Amino acid sequence: MIKLPEPLKKTRRVIKARLMQAREARFLKQELGKPLKPWYDPTSLGDRLREKVWLWLTEKQNPEPQEWAENWIDTHPAKSIGTHNLRYREEWLEEALKRIPKGSRILDAGAGELQYKRFCKHLDYVSQDFGQYTGTGDDKGLQMGSWDNSSLDIVSDITDIPVKSKSFDAIMCVEVFEHIPKPIDALKEFYRILKPGGQLIITTPFASLTHFAPYYFYNGYSRYFYEKLLPELGFEIVELDFNGNYFEYLGQELRRLDEIATKYAPKAKAQSYLDELVKQWLLRRLEKLSSKDIGSNELLVQGLHVLAEKK
């Protein structure tokens, strides 16, 4: 076999990639011009033949389609769809905390490992948690593995915090409400220990996977939970912010697919390059849809951020 010098190899790869892109462009132009039809018709000889070819490619790991799939994934990356959840929540939280006057006394309710103390350097920070989660829980769902409760200032039930009424200028409760058996009682307790005009900062999932079990009681909270209950309990909503949208949520879970499959479907066939190709194709589609979104957050979001004030 004649070994080509590296420059010629590179030229050949470039030409091959461009030919593949041109072939793909012709295919898309041809397919997009056709009227929509059911994705699979069992009475169609062509559809049955395409199905057999697809299965053969998946099972045989044919090197030529693999090379095409890998090339497509490399040249058509899904940049960031489904990766914004934590970053956007923390950016919103940091900004909300910055607006609290310097020296104000704040309670971090359900503080856990005090991960948001770093945003409270200008405040008189006090942490509270029930302190019973160890990191492994009941070993169901998503667990942290380890958890350190040793730095908490107050260890108590969140519905019965041993402090005097009107003790705090602000309370933050970040991603905790799904873990509270009686969330309305927690809101009543927050009202008791907040000073008049005090600020309440809450973030919660709209929908979430089981985590920190057995201390997991609610899948999530919609805007209507806050809009109904906060005014009834003496709070005025100042800001209600949505984290993500329908397409972002699907992107997040699609990115998590392989991790979940490894844990819950360990005997399933390992992911093929075609599986990865389909996933990346869908992520790109979700990314484009999200960029054109006009309000799907009314249907599904990753979470809600709420800023309220005690009347």
Salt bridges, closest charged atoms under 4 A:
GLU6 OE2 - ARG13 NH2 3.49
GLU24 OE2 - HIS76 NE2 3.55
GLU31 OE2 - LYS34 NZ 3.11
ASP47 OD1 - ARG50 NH2 2.59
GLU67 OE2 - LYS16 NZ 3.28
GLU90 OE1 - ARG118 NH2 3.15
GLU91 OE2 - ARG87 NH1 2.98
ASP124 OD2 - ARG105 NE 3.91
ASP169 OD1 - LYS195 NZ 3.22
GLU175 OE1 - ARG89 NH1 3.78
GLU178 OE2 - HIS179 NE2 3.39
GLU178 OE2 - HIS211 NE2 3.05
GLU189 OE2 - ARG192 NH2 2.81
GLU227 OE2 - ARG223 NH2 2.71
GLU232 OE2 - LYS228 NZ 2.83
GLU239 OE1 - ARG99 NH2 3.32
ASP241 OD2 - HIS305 ND1 2.97
GLU248 OE2 - HIS84 NE2 3.65
GLU253 OE2 - ARG256 NH2 2.48
ASP258 OD2 - LYS279 NZ 2.64
GLU276 OE1 - LYS279 NZ 3.42
